[in-house]
Amino acid sequence: MIACGDTRPPPMGKQPNAPAPSQMRVMSYNVNFGIAGDPSTIEAIASAKPDIVLLQETNEAWQFAIATRLGEDYPYRQFADPIGWPAGGMGLLSRYPIVTIETLPPPTGALFFAWRIVLDTKLGRVQLLDVHLRPPMSNNGSWVVGYWSTRDDRLREVEYHHAALDPKLPTIIAGDFNEEGDGKAIAFLRDHGFGDAIATFAGTTRTWEWPVGGITLRFQLDHILHDDRFVPVRAAVVEAGRSDHKPVWADFERMDP
């Protein structure tokens, strides 16, 4: 979605220390395709010192700007242009070598593809799923109707993508879920053994804001979930950038085999 209203970035909060040697920091950030190249949004990524960044709503302009500013920090990068919808692009920034990236096409009722990513990291070979689930908008363009009618669509998306995962690999699922922690997609993943690192450490807090008339809507739409082979040790929402979404990050250690 394109930011509207007051587009000044919030003041940058205290920057976190880099993760410990035994830990890996994963960030998810919907950068907003409508403000491509915004410097404060790119600095919001850099400020958190993540090892891996899963991006949503990237495009060619975002790819150029991010690679120019952060290319030396993230030698392993991949971007995919949006297909059909301008908000459908994806990106990956990694300090670790990419083994494979598999594009998972949107199932019926979905709008955007997902990525299944395998990396060779300091914690071993890991699997990540970068998702941008269907926004709560009906087929007729109604957000009011879509708030209720699209919940099953997001559930089907997650079921479809979950089935494509390699169960032998430790897994993190992150992105813009377009639903809060009580949504059906999140519930499905919890039922399959995934914990929500942001909810654990930041509680029920907003990761998305959108001004409507005289009010501002605030929801927790961005999540970083992990299976039981990872132990989250801290997580936070970054109060920076001009996107309608806030970057979120979590530090993980590997559970002893």
Buried (B, 14 or more C-beta within 10 A) or exposed (E): BEBEEEEEBBEBEEEBEEBEEEBBBBBBBBBBBBBBBBEBBBBBBBBBBBBBBBBBBBBEEBBEBBBEBBEEBBEBBBBBEBEEBEBBBBBBBBBBEBEEBEEBEBBEBBBBBBBBBBBBBBBEBBBBBBBBBBBBBBEEEEBEBBBEBBBEBBBBBBBBBBEEBEEEBBBBBBBBBBBBBEBBBBBBBBEBEBBBBBBBBBEEBBBBBBEEEEEEEEBBBBBBBBBEBBBBBBBBBBBBBBBBBBBBBBBBBBEEE
